[in-house]
Amino acid sequence: YQRRVHGGYSANAIEEKNYMTTHVTPEAHCSYASFETNMNGSSYSALVSRVLKIFRPQRFTVIIFLDDQSDLGQAYSRQEDVGDREYEGFQKVNSTLNEFEPGYKTIKVNFVHRQSKE
């Protein structure tokens, strides 16, 4: 469904246990877009790339929750790209890994569009 909320728009999709939600606030002084999902897989790179093509941000942050038993967590353990490495036209400027308990981690990565850094 979609609804207008205080200066922004939200859209949500639910399929069984999976969800995707998007929020956009197109304000001149503070434009903001967010996309969140719990879709299962071994990488979010392709999905994030599609979202970037829609919103065309100057900067963005990816936060990935990793459970060692999940497909994503196992891919990360094999040092595969899970969506935290590289996106065309963007430079990684910061990356943080937090482990909350053995087997459960989060990765937070900030990216800046290469042209906006110049």
N, C-alpha and C positions, 0 to 999 in steps of 0.2 A: 504494500500500500504506500501511498505518498501523502504527505501533509505539509502545510506551511506552518513553520514555528518561528515566532519572534525574529523576523529579519532573515530567515533561512528556510531551507527545504530539507525534508528527510524522506528517504525511500528505504523500505525494508523488504527483504525476501527471505522466506523460511521454507526449507524443504527437509522434512524429517527432523534430524538433530542439527542440521547445518543452517547457518544464517549468513546474510550479507546485509550490511546497513551502510547507507551513504548519507552524509549531512553536508549541505553547502550553504554558506552564508556569503552572498555576493554583495558585500558592503564596500563602499569606496575607501573607508578608513581601516577596514580590517577583514578583507576577504579570507575565507577559510573553507577548506573542504576536508572531509575525513571519510575514510572507507575502512570498515572493519568486517572481518569474517572469521569463522572457525572451520572453514572448509578443510577437509583432510587431503593430504598429498605430501609429496616429498620436497616440494619447492613452491614458493609463492612468486617467483620471478616473472613468469608469464602473466599472471593475474595483475601484479603491480604494474607491469609495463602497459597493460591495457588501460588501467585506471589513470596512469600518467598521460596517456594519449588523449584521454577525455578532458582532464582538468588542466593540463599543461602548466604545472606549477613552476615557480622559480626555486623553490626549496621544498623538501618533504622529509618526513621521518617514517621509518619502518620499525615496528615493534613486533617481534616474533616470540611467542611462547613455545618453549620446547619441553616436551616430556620424552625422556630417553626411550620409552616404549613405543612412541608413535612413529609413523613413517618419517615425519619431519625430523624428529629427534635422532632417529637412526641415520638419516642422510647427513645431518650435521656432524654426528660422530665420525662418519666416513670422510669428513671435510669437504662435502659437496656443497654447492651453492643452494641455499634454502630461501633466497630472496634478500640476502644481506650483503651481497658482493658488489654488483655493478649494474648500472642502468645507462643506456645510451644517452649521451648529452649531459650527464650528471657526474659530479665528482663527490666521492665519499669524504666527508670532513670530520666525522666523529663516529666512534663505535664503542659501545659499552656492553659487557656481558655480566649478568648477575646470576648467581646460583643461589636459590632460596632454600633448597634442601637437596640432598643427593638425588639426581635424576630429574630435577625441574629447574629450568633456566629461562631467562629472557635475554634477548638481544635487542638493543636499540641502536639504530644507525641513522645518522643525519646525512642528507645529500643536498648539494646546491647545484643549480644549473650552471654549466661551465661558462656561459656568456655573462651571467649575473655576477660572477666573481671578478671579472676584469674591471 
